[in-house]
Amino acid sequence: MASSRMMIKVAALLDKLPERLDSVVREASELRDKTNFSVARLDSYIAGVKKENDDREMRQTLRDQNNVRELTNLHKVTQASFDVVSKDVQQLLTLNQKLNERISQLESRLNQPAFLIDQKLVNEKLKSVYDVTGDLEKRVSEVEAFRQAYIDYAKAASVLSKIGWKI
């Protein structure tokens, strides 16, 4: 009798086995569908992130190229400005030297007893000397300010290159 009860229980379990197998197959199918859906969503999200990243990199590359172009242009303009100022300073020094020579000549003439001084002429010459000297000081100040701006710019460019900006 015990064995027939066992057989009944085994038969009942065997009757339920196809239903249980069908249930497991359905659950596995639903899980596969959810997984496929999740993978598809992840693929779509990853593709969007990749496109956004590529776009950002392209924009950054364009900005970097523009920065390099602007820095190159600034360097050329700065160098040209220094060349022009250098020539101007050289011309002013030459004019100042000539003026000093003329003043020396006038002073040597003053030491001669027969020479009469035209004070108005001397004042005009001194005024022109002061004007040239003032212009020279103004240009030197401008060159110094431009030089300082260039040094500040070079420091900023150095800092930017240290943090990864291509310059």
BELNORCOR-V52221 format. One record per helix or strand of 2 or more residues. SS is the DSSP state (@ for helix, = for strand). FROM is the first residue (numbers start at 1). LEN is the number of residues. If there is no record, write none. Layout:
ss=(SS:SS)
from=(FROM:FROM)
len=(LEN:LEN)
//
This chain:
ss=(@:@)
from=(2:119)
len=(109:44)
//
